[in-house]
């Protein structure tokens, strides 16, 4: 069986890692305000730790499954790109419907009026 996977040069790996560094900065900036966002959306202060654990725990379960599937996928789009494209469209749908919810719609007005449910 022939290996059809392309070899990456040092600079290709460097560029990929440098891009991931930017993503990590974005995550760090976002995570600095997540507790306040949770509170704005109505979470109790006592519930915030479980909300912080939910994302890593979900990733611990989901990432190996996606990795297993993507390692078996090799097409004209590559191994990971089909999953990124599918996730991109899923995010569009989720963000569209999330905007329609009362909680997120109300959170835009919290700074001016407060959110009374």
C-alpha positions as CSV (number, residue, x, y, z in Angstrom):
1,X,0.0,0.0,0.0
2,X,1.5,3.3,-1.1
3,X,1.5,6.3,1.3
4,X,-0.3,9.2,-0.5
5,X,0.1,11.7,2.3
6,X,2.2,14.7,1.4
7,X,5.4,15.5,3.3
8,X,5.5,18.9,4.9
9,X,8.5,21.1,4.9
10,X,9.8,22.9,8.0
11,X,8.2,26.2,6.9
12,X,4.8,24.6,6.3
13,X,4.9,23.2,9.8
14,X,6.1,26.5,11.1
15,X,3.3,28.4,9.4
16,X,0.7,26.0,10.7
17,X,2.0,26.3,14.3
18,X,2.2,30.1,14.0
19,X,-1.5,30.1,12.9
20,X,-2.4,28.0,15.9
21,X,-0.6,30.5,18.1
22,X,-3.0,33.2,16.8
23,X,-5.9,30.9,17.5
24,X,-4.7,30.4,21.1
25,X,-4.4,34.1,21.6
26,X,-8.0,34.5,20.4
27,X,-9.2,31.7,22.8
28,X,-7.3,33.4,25.7
29,X,-8.9,36.7,25.0
30,X,-12.4,35.2,24.8
31,X,-11.9,33.0,27.9
32,X,-10.9,36.0,30.0
33,X,-14.6,37.1,29.8
34,X,-16.4,33.8,29.8
35,X,-17.5,33.9,33.4
36,X,-19.0,37.3,33.0
37,X,-20.8,36.1,29.8
38,X,-22.2,33.1,31.7
39,X,-23.5,35.4,34.4
40,X,-25.0,37.8,31.8
41,X,-26.8,34.8,30.3
42,X,-28.3,34.0,33.7
43,X,-25.9,31.4,35.2
44,X,-25.6,31.3,38.9
45,X,-22.1,31.9,40.3
46,X,-22.2,28.4,41.8
47,X,-22.9,26.8,38.4
48,X,-19.9,28.5,36.6
49,X,-17.3,25.8,37.4
50,X,-19.4,23.0,35.8
51,X,-19.8,25.2,32.7
52,X,-16.0,25.6,32.6
53,X,-15.6,21.8,32.7
54,X,-18.2,21.1,30.1
55,X,-16.2,22.2,27.0
56,X,-13.0,20.3,27.8
57,X,-15.0,17.2,28.8
58,X,-16.9,17.3,25.6
59,X,-13.7,17.8,23.6
60,X,-12.2,14.8,25.5
61,X,-15.0,12.6,24.2
62,X,-15.6,14.1,20.7
63,X,-12.1,14.8,19.5
64,X,-10.9,11.2,19.4
65,X,-14.0,10.2,17.5
66,X,-13.5,12.9,14.9
67,X,-9.8,12.1,14.7
68,X,-10.6,8.4,14.1
69,X,-13.0,9.3,11.3
70,X,-10.7,11.9,9.7
71,X,-7.8,9.5,9.7
72,X,-9.9,7.1,7.6
73,X,-10.9,10.0,5.2
74,X,-8.5,10.9,2.4
75,X,-10.1,12.6,-0.6
76,X,-9.5,15.6,-2.9
77,X,-10.2,17.9,0.1
78,X,-7.7,16.2,2.4
79,X,-8.3,14.6,5.7
80,X,-9.5,17.4,8.0
81,X,-11.0,19.9,5.6
82,X,-14.4,18.0,5.1
83,X,-14.9,18.1,8.8
84,X,-14.0,21.8,9.0
85,X,-16.4,22.6,6.2
86,X,-19.2,20.6,7.8
87,X,-18.5,22.3,11.2
88,X,-18.5,25.7,9.5
89,X,-22.0,25.2,8.1
90,X,-23.2,23.8,11.5
91,X,-22.0,26.9,13.2
92,X,-23.8,29.1,10.8
93,X,-27.1,27.3,11.6
94,X,-26.5,27.3,15.4
95,X,-25.6,31.0,15.4
96,X,-28.7,31.9,13.3
97,X,-31.0,30.0,15.7
98,X,-29.1,31.3,18.8
99,X,-29.8,34.8,17.7
100,X,-33.5,34.0,17.8
101,X,-33.6,33.0,21.4
102,X,-34.7,35.4,24.1
103,X,-31.7,34.9,26.3
104,X,-29.2,36.0,23.7
105,X,-31.4,38.7,22.4
106,X,-31.8,40.0,25.9
107,X,-28.1,39.9,26.6
108,X,-27.5,42.6,24.0
109,X,-29.6,45.0,26.1
110,X,-28.2,44.2,29.6
111,X,-25.8,47.1,29.6
112,X,-28.5,49.6,29.0
113,X,-31.6,48.2,30.7
114,X,-30.9,45.0,32.5
115,X,-32.5,41.6,31.6
116,X,-35.8,40.9,33.4
117,X,-37.3,37.5,32.7
